[in-house]
Amino acid sequence: MHLDITGLPAGPDDMEITPDGKTLWVTLRFSKKVGGIDIPTMKLVTVFSVLHACSCSAVFH
């Protein structure tokens, strides 16, 4: 499956869905950012920078 999410920075890597199933958090390894995607609309709703490239397990656990 290919999803086209406008504005998604480079390097989508690890992904984690919130327990309510509404948000997909994605680590953006090459940009050193984490993005939140609203699942119902498949739109990027938030992006924040991290100090180092990371995985979702490091960010969300």
N, C-alpha and C positions, 0 to 999 in steps of 0.2 A: 504494500500500500504506500502511495506517495501522497504526502500532505504538503500543500503550499501555504505557508503561513507568512504573510507579508510582514517585513520588518524584522524577521528573525535573524539575529546576528550570526556570524560564522561559528562553526564548530559545534552544532548540537550533538550532545554525547549521551550522558545518562539522563533517565527520565523517571519521574515519580508522580503518581496520581494521588491527590489528596483523598482522605477517607470518604469525603462526601461525593467524590467523583466529579467535582466541578472544575478543578484546576489541574493542569499538567505542569509540573515544574521541570525545567530542562537546564542542565548545565551546558554552558556555551564555552567549551574548553579553549578554543582559539582566541576568543575575545575576553576571557577571564570575567565572565558574567554569568548570571543565573536569570532565566526568564520564566515568567508565569503566563501560561496560555489558558484562556477561558475555553473549556472543552465544548460547551454548547455552540459557541460562535466561531471557534477555532481562530480566535484573534489573540495576538500577543498583547497582554494587558499591563505587564510590568517587567522591567529589567533592572537589575542592580549589579554593581561591580563587586567582585571578590578579589582578595589580594593575590591568590594563586589559582592556577587551573585546578579544578577539583571535580569530584564525582558527587552525585546526589546523595550517596550514602554518607559522605563526609559532611555534607551541608545539612541534611535533614534528619540525621539519626544521632 
